[in-house]
Every structure is written in structure tokens, then in C-alpha cells.
Amino acid sequence: MEVVPEAAAPHSYRFLLIVCCALGFASYVTSYMRIPVVPLFAQDLGAGAVMVGFINSAFLLTSGAFAFPFGLLADRWGRKIVVTAGLSISLVTSFLLAFSAAPWQLLLIYLLFGLGLAAIGPTLMAYVADVSPPTHLGRSYGAYTLAIYSGMSLGPALGGWVADWLGFRRLFVVAAVLVGLVFLAALAFLPGSRRLPPQSPAAVSKTTSWRRILRNRPLLGCWLITLGGCFGLGTFVTFAPLYMKEHNLSAGDIGVVFALQAAVNALSRLPFGRLSDSLERRWVMAAVGFLSLGAALAAFGLATTRPGFLLAASAIGVTMGLGFTPVGALIAEVVPASDRGLAMGGYNSCIYLGMMISSALMGVVIGWLGYTWSYALMGSIVCLSTWGFYWLIRDFANHLQI
């Protein structure tokens, strides 16, 4: 039977973690219901391919740019107010989508939509650290990331099904109603700062120091390795369908490859979270995971058959779980609790901006080098960011025993 530190009563820790996971899952389901539908809706309104690309990248831009300031506000004003504000923005944007009539309106709405994600994502991650005993950080982040990746996977499928059934505009209304229910659940179940478990300094401290954050070399290392890893993943997500189509895979086969990668990634989070709690040095596990991710991306560029793509995609999913899961817990360890919102904001910014920059730049690189060498380049960039992570964290490694 697990022994949970006395300062965090078992029912308190488990209940609050379930609340965070449930809200994270529901928030991403309702947000990602719109992701596959909005491009089709934009085309119906007369948008061309370029405009559709701008609309889709708009929320990535604002999510990446505003995760930092919203993380800071979560530290200063309290976590609950920022999460509920983000859900309010998400609700409003869903209703606005239902009544939009031109592509430029969709672009503006999606910029606002990104603000909602920027408020919700890093703040819930900080909540997970606040409610978890230090010995359980890995498994807590394993459970939370399993929840949000499941939401990201279910949301698009649910959105497509509802859109086929009710049409685009009614889908957006349904999404708004569901977000409203999530908002009410957050009001009812998320604790305010004064009701956080007593072991959490965030319950009493709300002073964030930019100078302290920017001098925190282990934190900068975590941000760097996240940025490098997501730069590589952006190439996989954006250009893998084109590469597989070039090798005569059908749309159904491509869907299976992506579904397998997502499933393996999500299901690996819980066991790897527990593994990171049991290791003496969590940062070593992160480094091994990202080096393996770099190798898996390069291997994907060598695949030419359906089994080869499935195998490489599975490896990408496993190595994502191996690398990203301990990084979330490590960030919570290397910053004061009063800085966790800003630290998690930086982490989320690195995720969104890494994928956005990769999507914007790598099309040109692929045109020059081809897919195989471009994926090898991506793998090298991930490995280089891992070396930077080690260089930044090495002087502190002896102090990071879990």
C-alpha cells in the first residue's frame, strides 16, 4: 500500500488530482472539438488554403505567446481565477464561431481562442504540482498528461461526428454548452489558494521574481529541451501525412499511424510517471527519452512501408512519454511553488511555439533536402537540445535526486 506524506492527506491529494485530470480532459475535449471542423467551415465561408493555414496557426501563436503572462497572473492572482477566465474565453469563442460569417472573423476568433488555451493549460499543470506530494510528482504528471492527451485525441473525433450530425454552427453551440459545464465544475471543485494542501507553499506565497526565474539554469534547460522536442514533433505532425502519401499510404492508413502514435504516447504516461518517481535522478530519464525521440524521428524518415511507419510512430509515442513526463515533474521541483505558474507557462509556450516554428520553416527545408534528410535533421536538433539541457542542469544534477 502506498505511503503518502502526512502533510498531504491521501483523500485530499487523490481527490484534487482527479479534479485536475478531469478538468484537463474536459477542457481539451471541448477545445479540440473545433480543431478539425473550423478549416472546413472556413472553406464554406470562402477561405482559400493560405487563409485556412493562417486561421489554424492563429491559436498556436497566441497560446504560445500568452502562456507566459497567464502563468505569471496565476502566480499573482491565484490559479482558480485564471482557469475560470480561460474557460470563459473558450465559451465565448465557441458562440462567436457559431455566428461568424467571414474568414477574417474566424481568424480573429481563433486568436482569442488561443488566449483561452494559454490560460487553462499551464495553470492546471501548476495546480497538479501544488496538490501533489513531492514523492508523487511523476505519477501525478503521468496521470494528468494521460488525461489531456486523451482529450486531444477524443475531441477531434467527437467534433467531426457532431458536425456530421448537426452541422458546423450547431457543433459550436454544443461545444459552448459543454465548456459552460466545465466552467461550473471548475467553480465548484477547484480549490482557491487558501484551500490548497498545507505542504504547498503556493497556498501562502504569491511573489514571482523574473530575475530568479531567468537565472534558474535547470528550468531554462527544461524549457530548451521542450522547445527542441516540440520543434521535431511539429515536423512529424505537419509533414508526416504528405510523406506517407508519397509512399502510397491511404488516408485510412495515415489515420491509423497517427492514432497508434497518440495511443502509445498517452498510455505510456502512467508507467513512466511512476518510473520517474522511483529513480534517483529524474533528469537522466528525461535526457534518455529525448535522445531516443531524436533517433525515432530520424528512423521515421527512413520508413517506406506501412509496417515501417507504424513501428517508427510507435517509437515516437513511447519516447515522448519517456522524455516529456519527467520534464513536467522536474520543472515543479526546480522552481519555488510561487513561481510554478510562470514556469509552466514557459513550458507551454515552448510546446506551442516549437511546433508552430517547425511547421512554418520545415516545408522549405523539405523542399531542399527531401523528407529523409529533413527528419534526420529534426532528430539531430532534438539531440542538440538535449545536450543543451544537460549543460544547463549538470551543475545542479547532484541536488536533483528525484
Secondary structure, 3 states (H helix, E strand, C coil): CCCCCCCCCHHHHHHHHHHHHHHHHHHHHHHHCCCCHHHHHHHHCCCCHHHHHHHHHHHHHHHHHHHHHHHHHHHHHCHHHHHHHHHHHHHHHHHHHHCCCCHHHHHHHHHHHHHHHHHHHHHHHHHHHHHCCHHHHHHHHHHHHHHHHHHHHHHHHHHHHHHHHHCHHHHHHHHHHHHHHHHHHHHHHCCCHHHCCCCCHHHCCCCCCHHHHHCCHHHHHHHHHHHHHHHHHHHHHHHHHHHHHHCCCCHHHHHHHHHHHHHHHHHCHHHHHHHHHHCCCHHHHHHHHHHHHHHHHHHHCCCCCHHHHHHHHHHHHHHHHHHHHHHHHHHHHHCCHHHHHHHHHHHHHHHHHHHHHHHHHHHHHHHHHCHHHHHHHHHHHHHHHHHHHHHHHHHHHHHCCC
